[in-house]
Amino acid sequence: MTLSFDLTTEGARDALRARAAPAENPSLIGLTRAELGAALVESGIVPERQARMRAQQLWHWMYVRGVSDFAGMFNISKDLRAELGKHFTVARPEIVEEQISSDGTRKWLFRFPPRGAGRPVEIETVYIPEEGRGTLCISSQVGCTLTCSFCHTGTQKLVRNLTAEEILAQLLTARDRLGDFPDRDTPDGAVVPAEGRKVSNIVMMGMGEPLYNFEAVKKALLIASDGDGLSLSKRRITLSTSGVVPEIFRTGDEIGVMLAISLHATNDDLRDLLVPINKKYPLKELIAACRAYPGLSNARRITFEYVMLKDVNDSIEDAKGLIKLLKGIPAKINLIPFNPWPGTNYQCSDWETIEKFADYINNAGYASPIRTPRGRDILAACGQLKSESERMRKVDRLALEAMMIAGHGEA
């Protein structure tokens, strides 16, 4: 049974309103330690000699303890907390809606300030609980410029890039809602890993192309992987790109996280259609950039994502082409059953076809897991994220669910 919490109603938002950031106060979230210290000094509330110490205090409260109100920072004097509150905020963004899938997947619709967009903007973030880990799928842009023909997000035009603060806010809020900070309780009935952190992995696979927002994504991921804060291992952070070749080496060199390539085709003619950025950076250039990725090894493989589209890219000849294309690259190939969305002309490959494709890849020596569709009933699955005015009406959602049950035996 799918649950949906509409947090636009006054009563439901009372508990969250205190966390919403005042528009006039800049946030300290997303600043580096040096920037944090400089902001405190420039505001006139902390002398320069104390800046480093105060910045470290705030860093601990924001990223280790998960505090979203200066009032909860108990080792800072009451007067200084009051001054911090007058100048800055560490509050969370507004949650418009929270949906919980029948399989435990959660999707949040966040609202952020306009910041040049003319009106407030909305993005979606998805949490996927699995045995032994919990993965958070984070957005990097409002909308997308890439218009990949099989992707719902690509039908929403780019509105603006997200800031480092807004990227991190998705992670912080998810950890809030799941009870993943110290001394926080997990909500009753929540599906989370039995042991360890509730959010153990993050993937930059939500709305947008991360490498078209490189500096903000870099800043956010370096804070997320900082050992004295959120402390996520870079081995548990994966950035997915559709193939922005000039930024691929920089990703490995300057951020050092795991890389995923949204591939989906083994020849330029088909990839030009499915992933139009291929016209700018064709497969030869993309694969060369992958071979040169810093730190590439069998222990740090590149993940190649391949959506299975019926009668488009799912033949054994396509599988042979995939093996030939990736020869010599330490790689894992994720096969993604196509997730339908309103208005699409594509269909998911038959399950038997997907299994044969996977068997061929596995027999060639590549790990080739078939990604289990998650959160389809709340449009939270891969390629389904989209925000604002084109969210589905209830009647359309029910019709889609009926179609999926008939076609796949699952919602």
VOPAGU-2260 file (C-alpha; in pm, 1 decimal, decimal comma):
REM VOPAGU-2260
SITE   aa  ch    i         X         Y         Z
SITE  MET   A    0       0,0       0,0       0,0
SITE  THR   A    1     141,7     335,4    -102,4
SITE  LEU   A    2     143,1     615,2     154,7
SITE  SER   A    3     153,4     980,2      62,6
SITE  PHE   A    4     180,8    1265,9     308,2
SITE  ASP   A    5      73,0    1600,3     168,2
SITE  LEU   A    6     274,7    1844,4     373,2
SITE  THR   A    7     121,4    2149,6     208,6
SITE  THR   A    8    -163,7    2145,6     463,7
SITE  GLU   A    9    -123,0    2374,8     762,8
SITE  GLY   A   10    -146,9    2104,1    1028,3
SITE  ALA   A   11     100,1    1865,2     868,5
SITE  ARG   A   12     361,2    2136,7     827,4
SITE  ASP   A   13     350,4    2274,2    1183,1
SITE  ALA   A   14     619,4    2031,1    1296,9
SITE  LEU   A   15     843,2    2119,7    1002,9
SITE  ARG   A   16     793,3    2495,6     989,3
SITE  ALA   A   17    1048,3    2559,9    1262,7
SITE  ARG   A   18    1312,6    2400,2    1040,8
SITE  ALA   A   19    1234,1    2613,9     735,1
SITE  ALA   A   20    1506,9    2867,5     667,4
SITE  PRO   A   21    1416,3    3237,6     692,4
SITE  ALA   A   22    1458,6    3389,5     347,7
SITE  GLU   A   23    1663,7    3683,9     476,8
SITE  ASN   A   24    1930,9    3477,7     654,1
SITE  PRO   A   25    2204,7    3300,2     457,4
SITE  SER   A   26    2266,1    2936,0     545,0
SITE  LEU   A   27    2591,5    2808,7     690,8
SITE  ILE   A   28    2527,8    2465,7     537,3
SITE  GLY   A   29    2740,9    2401,8     231,9
SITE  LEU   A   30    3027,6    2632,2     330,3
SITE  THR   A   31    3381,0    2497,6     363,2
SITE  ARG   A   32    3545,9    2535,6     703,9
SITE  ALA   A   33    3742,1    2836,9     576,0
SITE  GLU   A   34    3426,9    2997,0     434,9
SITE  LEU   A   35    3242,2    2925,2     757,9
SITE  GLY   A   36    3508,8    3098,3     965,6
SITE  ALA   A   37    3520,5    3393,4     726,4
SITE  ALA   A   38    3141,5    3434,2     741,4
SITE  LEU   A   39    3150,0    3445,4    1121,6
SITE  VAL   A   40    3423,8    3709,2    1120,8
SITE  GLU   A   41    3261,4    3920,7     849,5
SITE  SER   A   42    2932,1    3921,6    1040,3
SITE  GLY   A   43    3114,7    4078,9    1335,1
SITE  ILE   A   44    2993,9    3821,2    1588,2
SITE  VAL   A   45    3319,1    3623,1    1619,9
SITE  PRO   A   46    3670,7    3770,1    1648,7
SITE  GLU   A   47    3922,4    3639,3    1397,2
SITE  ARG   A   48    4125,3    3460,7    1663,7
SITE  GLN   A   49    3819,9    3243,9    1747,8
SITE  ALA   A   50    3704,3    3181,3    1389,2
SITE  ARG   A   51    3868,6    2841,4    1341,7
SITE  MET   A   52    3747,9    2707,2    1676,1
SITE  ARG   A   53    3391,3    2833,5    1626,9
SITE  ALA   A   54    3380,5    2700,4    1274,0
SITE  GLN   A   55    3478,6    2355,9    1401,3
SITE  GLN   A   56    3208,6    2373,0    1670,5
SITE  LEU   A   57    2942,4    2458,2    1414,1
SITE  TRP   A   58    3071,3    2191,0    1175,0
SITE  HIS   A   59    3029,7    1927,9    1445,5
SITE  TRP   A   60    2676,2    2037,0    1533,7
SITE  MET   A   61    2562,6    2057,7    1171,1
SITE  TYR   A   62    2719,8    1742,5    1030,8
SITE  VAL   A   63    2780,7    1505,1    1322,8
SITE  ARG   A   64    2484,2    1585,4    1547,1
SITE  GLY   A   65    2248,2    1697,7    1270,9
SITE  VAL   A   66    2123,9    2003,3    1460,8
SITE  SER   A   67    1906,9    2237,2    1252,6
SITE  ASP   A   68    1862,0    2514,1    1509,8
SITE  PHE   A   69    2132,6    2715,1    1684,2
SITE  ALA   A   70    1936,8    2675,7    2009,7
SITE  GLY   A   71    2043,1    2309,9    2019,5
SITE  MET   A   72    2417,3    2384,8    2013,5
SITE  PHE   A   73    2470,4    2351,2    2386,4
SITE  ASN   A   74    2845,9    2412,3    2412,3
SITE  ILE   A   75    2803,3    2758,7    2259,1
SITE  SER   A   76    2699,3    3045,0    2487,0
SITE  LYS   A   77    2338,3    3157,1    2483,2
SITE  ASP   A   78    2434,3    3506,5    2368,2
SITE  LEU   A   79    2641,0    3377,8    2076,1
SITE  ARG   A   80    2362,6    3139,7    1974,4
SITE  ALA   A   81    2124,6    3435,0    1966,5
SITE  GLU   A   82    2364,7    3635,2    1750,2
SITE  LEU   A   83    2411,4    3341,9    1513,6
SITE  GLY   A   84    2034,5    3318,5    1477,5
SITE  LYS   A   85    2012,8    3687,3    1385,9
SITE  HIS   A   86    2264,3    3653,8    1102,5
SITE  PHE   A   87    2247,7    3296,6     974,0
SITE  THR   A   88    2043,2    2978,8     956,6
SITE  VAL   A   89    2112,2    2605,7     961,2
SITE  ALA   A   90    1747,9    2516,7     900,6
SITE  ARG   A   91    1621,1    2249,8     661,9
SITE  PRO   A   92    1431,1    2324,5     339,4
SITE  GLU   A   93    1054,0    2302,7     310,6
SITE  ILE   A   94     919,0    1952,5     247,1
SITE  VAL   A   95     610,6    1982,8      25,7
SITE  GLU   A   96     531,9    1612,8      12,1
SITE  GLU   A   97     665,7    1282,2     140,2
SITE  GLN   A   98     559,4     957,4     -25,6
SITE  ILE   A   99     629,3     602,6      90,7
SITE  SER   A  100     612,9     318,7    -160,2
SITE  SER   A  101     474,8     -24,3     -89,2
SITE  ASP   A  102     837,1    -151,9    -101,8
SITE  GLY   A  103     961,5     100,8     156,4
SITE  THR   A  104    1112,7     345,8     -91,7
SITE  ARG   A  105    1060,7     706,9      16,0
SITE  LYS   A  106    1037,4    1015,5    -203,3
SITE  TRP   A  107    1051,2    1374,9     -85,6
SITE  LEU   A  108     948,0    1682,2    -280,6
SITE  PHE   A  109    1156,5    1976,9    -159,7
SITE  ARG   A  110    1092,3    2344,9    -221,5
SITE  PHE   A  111    1383,1    2590,1    -240,0
SITE  PRO   A  112    1396,9    2970,2    -286,8
SITE  PRO   A  113    1391,4    3114,6    -643,1
SITE  ARG   A  114    1758,7    3224,7    -649,9
SITE  GLY   A  115    1717,6    3372,4    -995,5
SITE  ALA   A  116    1443,6    3137,9   -1116,2
SITE  GLY   A  117    1164,3    3392,6   -1062,5
SITE  ARG   A  118     967,8    3172,3    -823,6
SITE  PRO   A  119    1037,9    2895,5    -570,6
SITE  VAL   A  120    1165,3    2573,2    -726,0
SITE  GLU   A  121    1098,9    2208,3    -642,9
SITE  ILE   A  122    1311,5    1893,9    -672,7
SITE  GLU   A  123    1272,5    1528,3    -578,0
SITE  THR   A  124    1497,0    1303,5    -368,4
SITE  VAL   A  125    1456,2     927,4    -323,1
SITE  TYR   A  126    1563,6     688,4     -45,0
SITE  ILE   A  127    1593,9     317,2    -130,0
SITE  PRO   A  128    1629,7      75,0     164,5
SITE  GLU   A  129    1797,4    -258,1      94,7
SITE  GLU   A  130    1942,5    -543,8     294,2
SITE  GLY   A  131    2261,0    -410,8     450,0
SITE  ARG   A  132    2245,3     -59,4     309,7
SITE  GLY   A  133    2027,3     242,4     242,1
SITE  THR   A  134    2087,0     447,9     -71,1
SITE  LEU   A  135    1986,1     811,3    -116,4
SITE  CYS   A  136    1941,2     932,9    -473,7
SITE  ILE   A  137    2019,9    1305,9    -479,8
SITE  SER   A  138    1933,6    1571,7    -739,6
SITE  SER   A  139    2184,4    1828,5    -866,7
SITE  GLN   A  140    1964,6    2051,4   -1083,9
SITE  VAL   A  141    1604,1    2167,2   -1109,9
SITE  GLY   A  142    1507,7    2000,4   -1434,5
SITE  CYS   A  143    1764,6    1891,2   -1691,3
SITE  THR   A  144    1916,1    2009,7   -2019,4
SITE  LEU   A  145    1995,1    1670,3   -2169,0
SITE  THR   A  146    1655,1    1554,5   -2304,4
SITE  CYS   A  147    1741,3    1182,8   -2296,7
SITE  SER   A  148    1445,6    1037,2   -2482,7
SITE  PHE   A  149    1369,2     758,7   -2233,3
SITE  CYS   A  150    1393,1     975,0   -1918,2
SITE  HIS   A  151    1099,3    1155,5   -1756,5
SITE  THR   A  152    1326,9    1413,6   -1590,5
SITE  GLY   A  153    1456,8    1510,2   -1934,0
SITE  THR   A  154    1111,3    1636,0   -2033,3
SITE  GLN   A  155    1137,4    1906,9   -1766,2
SITE  LYS   A  156    1343,6    2200,9   -1890,3
SITE  LEU   A  157    1635,5    2317,8   -1679,7
SITE  VAL   A  158    1530,0    2588,1   -1433,9
SITE  ARG   A  159    1856,2    2634,2   -1242,6
SITE  ASN   A  160    2146,5    2458,5   -1073,8
SITE  LEU   A  161    2120,3    2362,8    -708,9
SITE  THR   A  162    2366,4    2515,7    -465,0
SITE  ALA   A  163    2600,5    2308,0    -247,8
SITE  GLU   A  164    2370,2    2390,8      43,5
SITE  GLU   A  165    2065,0    2255,6    -142,6
SITE  ILE   A  166    2246,1    1936,3    -244,3
SITE  LEU   A  167    2356,7    1871,0     114,9
SITE  ALA   A  168    2012,9    1965,9     250,1
SITE  GLN   A  169    1867,4    1660,5      74,9
SITE  LEU   A  170    2106,1    1433,3     266,7
SITE  LEU   A  171    2058,2    1610,8     599,5
SITE  THR   A  172    1679,9    1608,6     575,1
SITE  ALA   A  173    1667,8    1243,1     475,1
SITE  ARG   A  174    1881,0    1155,8     777,9
SITE  ASP   A  175    1644,1    1363,9     993,6
SITE  ARG   A  176    1335,7    1186,6     863,0
SITE  LEU   A  177    1492,0     841,3     903,7
SITE  GLY   A  178    1636,5     897,5    1251,4
SITE  ASP   A  179    1991,7     861,8    1122,3
SITE  PHE   A  180    2160,4    1118,0    1347,5
SITE  PRO   A  181    2275,6    1038,6    1704,9
SITE  ASP   A  182    1996,9    1024,6    1963,4
SITE  ARG   A  183    1726,3    1024,0    1694,7
SITE  ASP   A  184    1461,9     755,4    1666,8
SITE  THR   A  185    1370,1     585,5    1341,4
SITE  PRO   A  186    1001,0     650,5    1257,6
SITE  ASP   A  187     766,1     364,0    1337,3
SITE  GLY   A  188     721,7     132,6    1041,4
SITE  ALA   A  189    1011,2     276,4     839,4
SITE  VAL   A  190    1194,0      28,0     617,4
SITE  VAL   A  191    1566,7      75,8     688,5
SITE  PRO   A  192    1877,3    -146,3     712,1
SITE  ALA   A  193    1875,2    -364,8    1024,1
SITE  GLU   A  194    2222,4    -246,8    1127,5
SITE  GLY   A  195    2448,3      50,6    1068,7
SITE  ARG   A  196    2363,1     383,0     914,4
SITE  LYS   A  197    2022,4     433,9     758,1
SITE  VAL   A  198    2181,1     632,9     473,3
SITE  SER   A  199    2498,7     440,8     398,3
SITE  ASN   A  200    2532,5     526,6      28,1
SITE  ILE   A  201    2452,0     826,7    -186,4
SITE  VAL   A  202    2420,5     842,2    -563,5
SITE  MET   A  203    2413,2    1157,2    -772,9
SITE  MET   A  204    2150,2    1007,8   -1002,3
SITE  GLY   A  205    1848,7    1226,6    -931,5
SITE  MET   A  206    1727,6    1521,6   -1135,1
SITE  GLY   A  207    1988,0    1690,6   -1354,2
SITE  GLU   A  208    2337,8    1628,7   -1491,0
SITE  PRO   A  209    2584,5    1659,3   -1199,6
SITE  LEU   A  210    2879,5    1751,9   -1418,8
SITE  TYR   A  211    2694,1    2054,0   -1556,4
SITE  ASN   A  212    2693,4    2178,5   -1195,2
SITE  PHE   A  213    3045,9    2063,6   -1116,2
SITE  GLU   A  214    3161,0    2316,7    -855,6
SITE  ALA   A  215    2851,0    2291,2    -634,1
SITE  VAL   A  216    2846,7    1910,7    -660,9
SITE  LYS   A  217    3218,2    1892,7    -580,8
SITE  LYS   A  218    3178,0    2114,0    -275,7
SITE  ALA   A  219    2878,8    1917,6    -146,2
SITE  LEU   A  220    3040,4    1575,7    -194,5
SITE  LEU   A  221    3365,6    1679,1     -28,8
SITE  ILE   A  222    3164,7    1792,9     274,0
SITE  ALA   A  223    2958,6    1471,4     267,4
SITE  SER   A  224    3279,4    1263,1     268,7
SITE  ASP   A  225    3463,5    1470,8     530,1
SITE  GLY   A  226    3584,5    1236,8     803,5
SITE  ASP   A  227    3502,4    1481,7    1083,3
SITE  GLY   A  228    3144,6    1538,0     969,9
SITE  LEU   A  229    2899,4    1333,5     766,7
SITE  SER   A  230    3186,3    1091,0     706,3
SITE  LEU   A  231    3053,9     895,6     408,5
SITE  SER   A  232    3320,4     685,1     240,2
SITE  LYS   A  233    3401,4     798,2    -113,7
SITE  ARG   A  234    3364,2     432,0    -207,1
SITE  ARG   A  235    2998,0     469,7    -110,6
SITE  ILE   A  236    2938,2     783,0    -316,6
SITE  THR   A  237    2864,3     738,4    -687,8
SITE  LEU   A  238    2832,2    1019,4    -937,7
SITE  SER   A  239    2644,8     938,2   -1257,0
SITE  THR   A  240    2701,2    1134,1   -1577,2
SITE  SER   A  241    2551,8    1107,2   -1923,0
SITE  GLY   A  242    2896,7    1178,0   -2063,4
SITE  VAL   A  243    3025,6    1531,3   -1998,2
SITE  VAL   A  244    3372,8    1425,1   -2108,2
SITE  PRO   A  245    3578,3    1731,2   -2001,5
SITE  GLU   A  246    3467,3    1696,1   -1639,5
SITE  ILE   A  247    3512,2    1319,0   -1602,1
SITE  PHE   A  248    3885,2    1330,2   -1521,9
SITE  ARG   A  249    3824,3    1622,9   -1282,1
SITE  THR   A  250    3563,8    1412,9   -1100,8
SITE  GLY   A  251    3817,6    1145,0   -1018,6
SITE  ASP   A  252    4104,1    1384,0    -955,6
SITE  GLU   A  253    3925,7    1650,2    -748,2
SITE  ILE   A  254    3636,7    1459,9    -585,4
SITE  GLY   A  255    3756,5    1098,3    -590,5
SITE  VAL   A  256    3418,3     928,1    -583,1
SITE  MET   A  257    3294,6     627,8    -779,0
SITE  LEU   A  258    3186,8     693,3   -1138,0
SITE  ALA   A  259    2879,9     573,3   -1323,9
SITE  ILE   A  260    2815,8     630,6   -1694,4
SITE  SER   A  261    2462,7     653,4   -1830,1
SITE  LEU   A  262    2545,8     455,2   -2145,5
SITE  HIS   A  263    2235,9     278,2   -2288,4
SITE  ALA   A  264    2373,4     217,8   -2638,8
SITE  THR   A  265    2683,9      71,6   -2802,0
SITE  ASN   A  266    2693,4     274,7   -3123,5
SITE  ASP   A  267    2678,4     647,5   -3192,0
SITE  ASP   A  268    2368,4     639,4   -3412,5
SITE  LEU   A  269    2148,2     490,2   -3139,6
SITE  ARG   A  270    2311,4     682,2   -2855,5
SITE  ASP   A  271    2260,1    1009,2   -3043,6
SITE  LEU   A  272    1887,6     932,2   -3023,5
SITE  LEU   A  273    1871,9     802,5   -2666,7
SITE  VAL   A  274    2132,9    1031,9   -2507,5
SITE  PRO   A  275    2168,0    1342,5   -2730,4
SITE  ILE   A  276    2481,2    1469,2   -2550,2
SITE  ASN   A  277    2652,9    1191,3   -2747,3
SITE  LYS   A  278    2645,1    1424,8   -3050,8
SITE  LYS   A  279    2882,6    1655,4   -2862,0
SITE  TYR   A  280    3090,3    1386,8   -2689,1
SITE  PRO   A  281    3067,9    1064,7   -2897,7
SITE  LEU   A  282    3141,8     719,6   -2765,2
SITE  LYS   A  283    3508,5     719,3   -2870,1
SITE  GLU   A  284    3577,0    1025,6   -2653,4
SITE  LEU   A  285    3360,7     900,6   -2367,0
SITE  ILE   A  286    3526,4     558,9   -2348,0
SITE  ALA   A  287    3873,1     717,4   -2368,4
SITE  ALA   A  288    3782,8     939,5   -2071,5
SITE  CYS   A  289    3668,0     631,9   -1878,7
SITE  ARG   A  290    3995,4     450,5   -1945,6
SITE  ALA   A  291    4182,3     752,6   -1806,6
SITE  TYR   A  292    3967,9     787,0   -1492,9
SITE  PRO   A  293    4197,1     841,2   -1189,1
SITE  GLY   A  294    4219,1     542,1    -956,9
SITE  LEU   A  295    4047,7     303,8   -1199,5
SITE  SER   A  296    4108,6     -57,3   -1093,2
SITE  ASN   A  297    3923,9    -380,3   -1026,7
SITE  ALA   A  298    3851,9    -245,8    -678,6
SITE  ARG   A  299    3727,6      87,2    -818,0
SITE  ARG   A  300    3528,9     -16,9   -1122,3
SITE  ILE   A  301    3319,7     213,9   -1334,4
SITE  THR   A  302    2950,6     131,0   -1340,5
SITE  PHE   A  303    2788,9     146,7   -1682,7
SITE  GLU   A  304    2412,7     194,7   -1667,7
SITE  TYR   A  305    2209,7      36,3   -1945,1
SITE  VAL   A  306    1833,2      80,1   -1957,2
SITE  MET   A  307    1657,8    -212,7   -2124,1
SITE  LEU   A  308    1427,2     -87,9   -2400,7
SITE  LYS   A  309    1218,6    -342,3   -2587,4
SITE  ASP   A  310    1333,0    -395,0   -2949,4
SITE  VAL   A  311    1564,6     -93,3   -2923,1
SITE  ASN   A  312    1888,2    -197,4   -2748,1
SITE  ASP   A  313    1817,3    -541,0   -2598,5
SITE  SER   A  314    1939,3    -792,4   -2857,4
SITE  ILE   A  315    2230,0   -1032,2   -2816,0
SITE  GLU   A  316    2406,5    -830,4   -3088,2
SITE  ASP   A  317    2376,6    -527,8   -2858,6
SITE  ALA   A  318    2525,6    -734,2   -2574,5
SITE  LYS   A  319    2817,9    -833,1   -2798,4
SITE  GLY   A  320    2868,2    -467,3   -2890,4
SITE  LEU   A  321    2872,7    -374,8   -2522,8
SITE  ILE   A  322    3145,5    -626,2   -2442,6
SITE  LYS   A  323    3353,6    -504,5   -2735,7
SITE  LEU   A  324    3309,5    -137,7   -2639,3
SITE  LEU   A  325    3416,3    -187,2   -2276,1
SITE  LYS   A  326    3699,8    -433,6   -2336,6
SITE  GLY   A  327    3981,1    -377,3   -2087,8
SITE  ILE   A  328    3790,1    -138,2   -1862,1
SITE  PRO   A  329    3729,7    -260,0   -1502,9
SITE  ALA   A  330    3352,2    -233,3   -1512,1
SITE  LYS   A  331    3018,6    -338,1   -1374,7
SITE  ILE   A  332    2716,0    -319,8   -1604,9
SITE  ASN   A  333    2387,8    -235,0   -1436,6
SITE  LEU   A  334    2089,1    -346,3   -1641,6
SITE  ILE   A  335    1789,3    -125,7   -1566,3
SITE  PRO   A  336    1440,5    -243,8   -1663,2
SITE  PHE   A  337    1277,0      60,7   -1822,7
SITE  ASN   A  338    1047,0     242,6   -1581,9
SITE  PRO   A  339     739,7     379,6   -1760,7
SITE  TRP   A  340     613,1     734,3   -1725,5
SITE  PRO   A  341     321,5     929,2   -1874,4
SITE  GLY   A  342     362,9     994,5   -2246,9
SITE  THR   A  343     660,5     769,2   -2315,1
SITE  ASN   A  344     683,8     574,7   -2640,5
SITE  TYR   A  345     921,5     313,1   -2499,8
SITE  GLN   A  346     844,0     -22,4   -2341,6
SITE  CYS   A  347    1043,6    -233,0   -2100,0
SITE  SER   A  348    1218,4    -534,7   -2245,7
SITE  ASP   A  349    1060,3    -871,0   -2167,1
SITE  TRP   A  350    1205,5   -1027,9   -1855,3
SITE  GLU   A  351    1330,9   -1332,5   -2048,2
SITE  THR   A  352    1515,9   -1100,1   -2287,1
SITE  ILE   A  353    1675,5    -911,2   -1997,5
SITE  GLU   A  354    1791,6   -1236,3   -1837,0
SITE  LYS   A  355    1946,8   -1360,9   -2162,2
SITE  PHE   A  356    2122,6   -1028,3   -2206,3
SITE  ALA   A  357    2254,3   -1046,6   -1848,2
SITE  ASP   A  358    2370,8   -1406,3   -1892,2
SITE  TYR   A  359    2572,5   -1311,7   -2199,1
SITE  ILE   A  360    2739,6   -1022,4   -2016,1
SITE  ASN   A  361    2811,6   -1237,6   -1709,8
SITE  ASN   A  362    2960,6   -1515,2   -1922,3
SITE  ALA   A  363    3195,0   -1257,4   -2075,2
SITE  GLY   A  364    3334,4   -1187,3   -1727,3
SITE  TYR   A  365    3145,2    -873,5   -1627,0
SITE  ALA   A  366    2920,8    -840,1   -1324,6
SITE  SER   A  367    2580,8    -760,4   -1468,0
SITE  PRO   A  368    2313,4    -724,2   -1199,4
SITE  ILE   A  369    1957,1    -651,1   -1302,1
SITE  ARG   A  370    1839,1    -355,4   -1098,8
SITE  THR   A  371    1516,7    -438,3    -916,5
SITE  PRO   A  372    1262,5    -164,6    -992,1
SITE  ARG   A  373    1191,1      26,1    -671,8
SITE  GLY   A  374     931,7     290,3    -592,4
SITE  ARG   A  375     750,1     264,0    -924,1
SITE  ASP   A  376     413,4     318,6    -757,0
SITE  ILE   A  377     522,5     667,5    -645,3
SITE  LEU   A  378     722,7     746,4    -963,4
SITE  ALA   A  379    1045,2     722,7    -765,1
SITE  ALA   A  380    1221,8     471,3    -988,7
SITE  CYS   A  381    1519,2     540,7   -1213,8
SITE  GLY   A  382    1429,3     792,6   -1485,4
SITE  GLN   A  383    1091,3     880,6   -1332,9
SITE  LEU   A  384    1176,6    1186,6   -1122,4
SITE  LYS   A  385    1013,1    1513,3   -1218,2
SITE  SER   A  386     886,0    1807,5   -1015,7
SITE  GLU   A  387     639,1    2093,6   -1002,6
SITE  SER   A  388     357,2    2148,1   -1251,9
SITE  GLU   A  389     367,7    1812,7   -1427,3
SITE  ARG   A  390     335,9    1585,6   -1126,2
SITE  MET   A  391      74,3    1325,5   -1202,4
SITE  ARG   A  392    -291,2    1366,7   -1124,9
SITE  LYS   A  393    -430,9    1084,3    -912,2
SITE  VAL   A  394    -636,2     941,1   -1199,8
SITE  ASP   A  395    -323,7     924,1   -1419,5
SITE  ARG   A  396    -120,9     759,8   -1143,1
SITE  LEU   A  397    -385,2     492,6   -1088,0
SITE  ALA   A  398    -399,0     422,8   -1461,2
SITE  LEU   A  399     -20,2     385,8   -1471,5
SITE  GLU   A  400     -21,2     149,0   -1173,2
SITE  ALA   A  401    -286,3     -65,8   -1340,9
SITE  MET   A  402     -74,5     -81,7   -1656,9
SITE  MET   A  403     235,7    -186,0   -1462,4
SITE  ILE   A  404      49,7    -456,2   -1269,8
SITE  ALA   A  405     -84,3    -597,7   -1596,0
SITE  GLY   A  406     252,3    -581,7   -1772,8
SITE  HIS   A  407     498,9    -680,6   -1500,7
SITE  GLY   A  408     307,1    -847,4   -1221,1
SITE  GLU   A  409     411,3    -577,8    -977,4
SITE  ALA   A  410     334,8    -216,8    -894,7
